[in-house]
Amino acid sequence: MDTLPHLLTSTLTLITLSLTTHHHVTKHGRLPLAAPLIKANNNIYALASLLFCIASTCSFDVFPSHRPSPSLHRLGDYVRHHEDQLRYIYHISKIWEYVDPLLVLANGGKVGWHFGVHHLTTPYLTYIRILPNSNSNHEGWKLLAALNTLHHFFMYAYFGGMARFRPVLPVTGCVQLVVGIVGEMVLIRRAVWMGGDGGGTAVWWPNAVSMAVLGVYFVLFVDEVRGARAVEDGVEKGEREDEGEEELRN
């Protein structure tokens, strides 16, 4: 999954399976194992996201002499010496997310704009910006990956049954995107000012692509959050009106 033809093949496979699943569910109803599979997948991905977040955070070169524990220090050293593998694992995890829309459709759910666009395009973003063989400029990727996996831990844990994490999701989702967009802007400016490696041509197009894609995610994410709040406000208003009618009847 580390070449463009493989990515295109996986995308076409996802689209084909999604259309087939939607057609089957429309005619025959939701698949019986979809709900337990969704919960299991959410819990597994939440745990994987937490582990990745811890590993990437421990590898930051910030105050190395004040590590909270020798185990985390060793983990950080290991990650720094195997960063190529860490990038590849992060990329593969985004292809793993292709499972999400399929399970949602199999359970009779709908795939919204943010959900669909994000899951469909993220593997291409990691291919351009993070994979070792696609671009030599990876600066800043671990910070964004750490924030992204932290958000995914809360999000997948919430969908796995941890309802208490719901208030955190708009914050972590917004922070990761804003930090990513601002970070890419800083890197682009630095690349333009400094130029490339001796040739005077700055390699900043992957950062520009990343910034544009993250900008699209941000717009769709904010729209999704606003839509969810509007629905909640409508439900609460309806409940209050029903309570008022009951009081009048009594």
Residue pairs with C-beta under 8 A, 6 or more apart in sequence:
1 7
1 10
1 91
1 92
1 95
1 123
2 88
2 91
2 127
2 131
2 133
4 127
7 95
7 123
7 124
7 127
10 95
10 98
10 123
11 120
11 123
14 98
14 101
14 102
14 120
17 102
18 101
18 102
18 105
18 111
21 31
21 102
21 105
21 106
22 105
24 31
25 31
25 105
25 106
25 108
29 108
30 106
30 107
30 108
31 106
31 107
34 103
34 106
34 107
34 108
35 107
37 103
37 106
38 103
38 104
38 107
38 159
39 160
39 161
41 99
41 100
41 103
42 156
42 157
42 159
42 160
42 161
43 156
43 157
43 160
43 161
45 93
45 96
45 97
45 152
45 156
46 152
46 153
46 155
46 156
46 157
46 160
48 93
49 93
49 149
49 150
49 152
49 153
49 156
50 149
50 153
52 89
52 90
52 93
52 145
52 149
53 146
53 149
53 150
53 153
54 72
54 75
55 75
55 79
55 86
56 79
56 86
56 142
56 145
56 146
56 149
57 146
58 67
58 72
58 73
58 75
58 76
58 79
59 75
59 76
59 77
59 79
59 80
59 83
59 86
59 142
60 76
60 142
60 143
61 80
64 73
64 76
67 73
67 76
79 86
83 138
84 132
87 130
87 131
87 132
87 138
87 141
88 131
88 132
90 126
90 130
90 145
91 123
91 126
91 127
91 130
91 131
94 122
94 123
94 125
94 126
95 123
97 119
97 122
98 119
98 123
100 115
100 119
101 111
101 115
101 116
101 119
104 110
104 111
104 115
105 111
112 224
113 220
113 223
113 224
114 217
114 220
114 221
114 223
114 224
115 224
117 216
117 217
117 220
118 217
118 220
121 213
125 209
125 210
125 213
127 134
128 134
128 135
128 206
128 209
128 210
129 135
129 138
129 141
129 206
129 207
129 209
129 210
130 138
130 141
130 145
132 138
134 206
135 203
135 206
136 203
137 187
137 191
137 203
137 204
137 206
137 207
139 187
140 183
140 184
140 187
143 179
143 183
144 176
144 179
144 180
144 183
147 172
147 175
147 176
147 179
147 180
148 176
150 172
150 176
151 169
151 172
151 173
151 175
151 176
154 165
154 168
154 169
154 172
155 165
155 169
155 172
155 173
157 165
158 165
158 166
158 169
170 225
173 221
173 225
174 218
174 221
174 222
177 214
177 217
177 218
177 221
178 218
180 210
180 211
180 214
181 211
181 214
181 215
181 218
184 207
184 208
184 210
184 211
184 214
185 211
187 204
187 207
188 204
188 207
188 208
188 211
191 202
191 203
191 204
191 207
192 202
192 204
194 202
195 201
195 202
196 202
196 203
197 203
